[in-house]
Amino acid sequence: MKKRFIKVHSEGTIKGNEIWVDRETGVNYLFHFDGNAGGLTPLLNKDGKPLVTPIYDE
């Protein structure tokens, strides 16, 4: 089974950020973490709409 989300960027170990892309919709998400806490939000373009990455089959 193919994973729905792929991690395209990561910075930090105990505290940091990751960018994940939904392979079905192309929507980009920012995941911020700090120790045992974290939060996820869609990334938005300058018009306030979700940032979408074109999806290509691997």
CYANA upper distance limits for C-alpha pairs under 8 A (distance plus 0.5 A):
  3 LYS  CA     23 ARG  CA      8.46
  4 ARG  CA     22 ASP  CA      6.39
  4 ARG  CA     23 ARG  CA      5.80
  4 ARG  CA     24 GLU  CA      7.22
  5 PHE  CA     20 TRP  CA      6.76
  5 PHE  CA     21 VAL  CA      6.00
  5 PHE  CA     22 ASP  CA      5.13
  5 PHE  CA     23 ARG  CA      6.23
  6 ILE  CA     20 TRP  CA      6.00
  6 ILE  CA     21 VAL  CA      5.92
  6 ILE  CA     22 ASP  CA      7.28
  6 ILE  CA     23 ARG  CA      7.61
  7 LYS  CA     18 GLU  CA      7.49
  7 LYS  CA     19 ILE  CA      6.42
  7 LYS  CA     20 TRP  CA      4.92
  7 LYS  CA     21 VAL  CA      7.00
  8 VAL  CA     18 GLU  CA      8.07
  8 VAL  CA     19 ILE  CA      6.21
  8 VAL  CA     20 TRP  CA      6.32
  8 VAL  CA     21 VAL  CA      7.52
  9 HIS  CA     18 GLU  CA      5.86
  9 HIS  CA     19 ILE  CA      5.56
  9 HIS  CA     20 TRP  CA      7.80
 10 SER  CA     16 GLY  CA      8.11
 10 SER  CA     17 ASN  CA      6.42
 10 SER  CA     18 GLU  CA      4.85
 10 SER  CA     19 ILE  CA      7.13
 11 GLU  CA     16 GLY  CA      5.94
 11 GLU  CA     17 ASN  CA      6.00
 11 GLU  CA     18 GLU  CA      6.95
 12 GLY  CA     16 GLY  CA      4.74
 12 GLY  CA     17 ASN  CA      7.17
 14 ILE  CA     33 PHE  CA      7.98
 14 ILE  CA     34 ASP  CA      6.46
 14 ILE  CA     35 GLY  CA      5.84
 15 LYS  CA     32 HIS  CA      8.24
 15 LYS  CA     33 PHE  CA      5.97
 15 LYS  CA     34 ASP  CA      4.67
 15 LYS  CA     35 GLY  CA      6.63
 16 GLY  CA     32 HIS  CA      6.36
 16 GLY  CA     33 PHE  CA      6.02
 16 GLY  CA     34 ASP  CA      7.06
 17 ASN  CA     30 LEU  CA      7.38
 17 ASN  CA     31 PHE  CA      6.13
 17 ASN  CA     32 HIS  CA      4.96
 17 ASN  CA     33 PHE  CA      6.80
 18 GLU  CA     30 LEU  CA      6.36
 18 GLU  CA     31 PHE  CA      5.60
 18 GLU  CA     32 HIS  CA      7.00
 19 ILE  CA     28 ASN  CA      7.19
 19 ILE  CA     29 TYR  CA      6.07
 19 ILE  CA     30 LEU  CA      5.25
 19 ILE  CA     31 PHE  CA      6.70
 20 TRP  CA     28 ASN  CA      6.23
 20 TRP  CA     29 TYR  CA      5.65
 20 TRP  CA     30 LEU  CA      7.03
 20 TRP  CA     31 PHE  CA      7.96
 21 VAL  CA     26 GLY  CA      6.39
 21 VAL  CA     27 VAL  CA      6.21
 21 VAL  CA     28 ASN  CA      5.06
 21 VAL  CA     29 TYR  CA      6.77
 21 VAL  CA     53 THR  CA      8.01
 22 ASP  CA     26 GLY  CA      5.60
 22 ASP  CA     27 VAL  CA      5.98
 22 ASP  CA     28 ASN  CA      7.12
 23 ARG  CA     27 VAL  CA      8.43
 23 ARG  CA     55 ILE  CA      6.84
 24 GLU  CA     55 ILE  CA      8.25
 25 THR  CA     52 VAL  CA      8.04
 25 THR  CA     55 ILE  CA      8.47
 26 GLY  CA     52 VAL  CA      5.40
 26 GLY  CA     53 THR  CA      5.31
 26 GLY  CA     54 PRO  CA      6.44
 26 GLY  CA     55 ILE  CA      6.43
 27 VAL  CA     42 PRO  CA      7.70
 27 VAL  CA     43 LEU  CA      8.32
 27 VAL  CA     50 PRO  CA      6.78
 27 VAL  CA     51 LEU  CA      6.27
 27 VAL  CA     52 VAL  CA      4.95
 27 VAL  CA     53 THR  CA      6.87
 28 ASN  CA     42 PRO  CA      6.41
 28 ASN  CA     43 LEU  CA      6.13
 28 ASN  CA     50 PRO  CA      7.76
 28 ASN  CA     51 LEU  CA      6.21
 28 ASN  CA     52 VAL  CA      6.52
 28 ASN  CA     53 THR  CA      7.46
 29 TYR  CA     40 LEU  CA      7.14
 29 TYR  CA     41 THR  CA      6.02
 29 TYR  CA     42 PRO  CA      4.67
 29 TYR  CA     43 LEU  CA      5.78
 30 LEU  CA     40 LEU  CA      6.20
 30 LEU  CA     41 THR  CA      5.95
 30 LEU  CA     42 PRO  CA      6.57
 30 LEU  CA     43 LEU  CA      6.64
 31 PHE  CA     38 GLY  CA      7.44
 31 PHE  CA     39 GLY  CA      6.11
 31 PHE  CA     40 LEU  CA      4.94
 31 PHE  CA     41 THR  CA      7.18
 32 HIS  CA     38 GLY  CA      5.96
 32 HIS  CA     39 GLY  CA      5.91
 32 HIS  CA     40 LEU  CA      7.08
 33 PHE  CA     37 ALA  CA      6.22
 33 PHE  CA     38 GLY  CA      4.56
 33 PHE  CA     39 GLY  CA      7.03
 34 ASP  CA     38 GLY  CA      6.66
 42 PRO  CA     50 PRO  CA      6.83
 42 PRO  CA     51 LEU  CA      8.08
 43 LEU  CA     50 PRO  CA      6.32
 43 LEU  CA     51 LEU  CA      6.06
 44 LEU  CA     48 GLY  CA      5.73
 44 LEU  CA     49 LYS  CA      5.72
 44 LEU  CA     50 PRO  CA      4.91
 44 LEU  CA     51 LEU  CA      5.51
 45 ASN  CA     49 LYS  CA      6.04
 45 ASN  CA     50 PRO  CA      6.60
 45 ASN  CA     51 LEU  CA      5.80
